[in-house]
Amino acid sequence: MSVHPATDTRLQILDTARALIAGRGFSAVGLSEILGAAAVPRGSFYHWFRSKEQFGEALLERHFQNYLVQVDACLSPPGQSAPQRLLAFFSQWRSSQSGDDPQARCLVVKLSAEVCDLSEAMRGALERGTAQVIARLASCLAQGIANGELAACPDPAEVAQQLYQQWLGATLLARVQRSPAPLDQALAQTTRWLASQVRES
């Protein structure tokens, strides 16, 4: 089924804006620049979004919608153990965040410090989206424990939270240092941790 032209215009605005905002931040990119790059009139924007804040919330929701498809592709393929799926996920994270492509940049790292004090609606979108990522990591860990692939732990959700926090911090430091070294270290630590948790068959 094809996308309705009006809906397609909404997605065109969001997807065009993502690349601009991932590169320079939310406040630094003006509405006129977004609409010019998307080649849509100003009226189209206000048809879909009452304000730039509501647009920002929709932008983050769209980001997580797309990102969770990638997460699921790493964490749910058949024929792989939970440790293999988790390692694939974090290896993909390292690969995508170590380059210079704005489209691949993590909007959570890029925007969280900027918008959480600026907009409660955008903060909420970030909170909901990151919670969904963590929940998927926790589910993969729980499956690995249930299948006897990973050693038992008291709370897979807490471990998933810790892993996610570690990787967000590594991504931020990689930007600060302009080096993939923090991501390499995070991958090495995660790989060692997973190896220590694998149960012998």
VENQUIRA-V553489 format. One record per helix or strand. SS is the DSSP state (H for helix, E for strand). FROM is the first residue (numbers start at 0). TO is the last residue. If there is no record, write none. Layout:
ss & from & to
SS & FROM & TO
SS & FROM & TO
This chain:
ss & from & to
H & 4 & 23
H & 30 & 37
H & 41 & 47
H & 51 & 74
H & 81 & 96
H & 101 & 103
H & 106 & 114
H & 119 & 145
E & 149 & 149
H & 155 & 176
H & 180 & 196
E & 197 & 197
